[in-house]
Amino acid sequence: MSHIRKFQGNAADGTALTGVYAEQPGADVAFALVFPANDLPRFVHWGRPLSALETVLGMYDAQRPQRVSGALDYTPYPSVLPTQSESWLGAERFDVRRDGRTLFCKFVVSDIKVEDVQAGNAYEMGVKDGYPQWSVNGTKTTPTVVVTAEDAEQGVGIVWTCELDVSGLIRQRAKVVNLAEGRLEVGKVELAYTIPADATEILTTTGHHLHERSPQRQPLTVGRFEKVAMAGRPDFDATLLLSVGETGFGFTRGDVYSAHVGWSGNSVLSAERLPYTAGVLGGGEVLFGGEICLGKGEGYTTPWLYGSYGEGLNEVASRFHAYIRNAHRDWRAEHNIAAKPRPVILNTWEAVYFNHDYDTLTALADKAAESGVERFVVDDGWFGSRRDDTSGLGDWEVSQEVWPDGPKSLKALAEYVHGKGMEFGLWFEPEMVNPDSDMFRKHPDWVMKPTANRLPMQGRTQQVVDLANPDAFEYVYGAMDKLVGDLGIDYIKWDHNKLVTEEVSPLTGRPAAHAQTLAVYRIFHDLKAAHPGLEIESCSSGGGRIDVGILELADRVWVSDCVDPVERADIQRYTSLLVPPEMMGEHVGDSPAHSTHRATSQEMRMAMTFFGHMGIEWNLLKQPQEDIDKLHEWVTEFKKHREWFAVDTVVHSDAADPSVRVDGCVMPDKAAAIYRFTQLTTSQTYPVSPVRLPGLDPDKVYEVSPLDVSLDLAGQDIGNGQSPLGWWTAEGVKMTGRALATYGIRPPALHPAQAVLFKVVAI
């Protein structure tokens, strides 16, 4: 059972200290805070639970730096919101202004509330302060600290909240309140976690369209490292996590501390170290000048800043997965099994692109049903004048040219799909508009623009709809709400294709990136509330908008517009640091891949979708029956395991060979697992060296054997071994979990760009 305690005492110099210790034993995580006098708190511990809670106050003296020459009288010991009043001389982390003048705030704590917050028995998902917000099940508690502080002389107050979730995630946020007359402009609130001195290496990801989340490492030196997202969304180059750990940390080894801003708009993540003090890890929303201006009594609440600690990235990721899974009880049941297995999808985009017609799509629906598909999604091209990507966007009415009323209407297609036992999905891009559209011509004032006469730089011939404008919001929401009802839509693919720049609302004349993001959250929330059971996918040119803010509301993310399985191996690997597998859209595509023109085997393409939310992005009307049958076989095998994938622990192995990847899904009780071995390129070792399998019970004996769909290497023509691999048989081999995690097991010799699946079952 979680618990939280508060302590009082004194430092060696007589300073009054208040300590707070919070623990989630089930997650094997705890944190400790110390408040010196009436100052904001310092994190003095973040990691495994402590055995002697009475030592918490002593941590302040143990870690507080001495005064040194050439510095201020107080050597920096950063709080959760470092400011110059506590000797912080790094990057500015709290920027508020009154009448254009920067205020240098010194916050005095007036109240510290410490409690285990227990939700009601009903699971509840809602919106608070405009943000997605969920409360945990009534059987669990969340240790919570709420701190009230103010700079009374300058009229600025803050309410800082910190929670230790049942998943083991820490999350913190602050509400800034204007306590005085006049307007208070908020420019930055960048919260912080203090990290240990031996956390000296940074891992982030970079990327671009079709190649998202490519890992990069560098040392945490004295100075500041930051990743800024300024495209109105996290974008392709965003790092889902900023991780700092012991040098050489990996998926299975090394203490690592990761931060994430749960916000779908502009944001920053940073790691910073000064010559005088420990490093800090943190982040927050990035605000434009004049975007948040508070009258007396008004407040601005930051997004949540999440922190995850683990021994290796696998543990870090497991905490995010547990948290996000808790947010989706609407399609889950109790007892750790998904109430509604994630339906296998066919999306029409790479099958037909804009070439819609009733006969083609009903024939495609027939093939989809034959392959085991359970959700049929019609992509871009069904509305207005949208025959290509240059016109019609924003005109959310069914095109009579393509889908005329009558027996071959879009409604008739939806009914046909439902009649085949499949759900019906439809593509929207609610936040964007083509200048060549009726909407733009009628309402040019509904478009974000920096001045009355100049539009921002276009992208994909699009501009951004000002959803902060109530009239534009009502039009977009009303059109979507009506279509969901009229067509019986079960699923929305929500796209977002333009990099958002110069985001100014003509209605107010002020930047509106913050308001726009909250409006998107509101549409997601309100549509799902109005249509129980409706699911929404976050697609933003593929993987351009993936963060906890949107994941609390969306039911799935489209990981990348690239479905080439070789590219997907690492795109999916690093996306899984944040996103649980059952929410990651992973599709079997064509060969050669449309995005890269790389040819790959059908086995490789199917294996790379196996752990995720499986789908198909392929014109099945052009495929031989042999390939349709093989696809059906793999889909059937996937369905046998998908309910467990939705609760399993995702693991990645730290393979020394850079040409291979090993990942898997391990049952919560470690009774069984399925692993995937991928040979991306040719290895230096021939045949490839044994690979280690993390996540198992070291003392259990397991039978390791190929999954049926991967058993016949010769028949699939993917192997290049010239003699049998001893254990690659239906009977397999018996090994302990400890042996599999240390020396490992030799995978089959495969040609490059091939993958196989095998199962590990306790006996």
Disulfide bonds with the S-S distance in Angstrom:
none
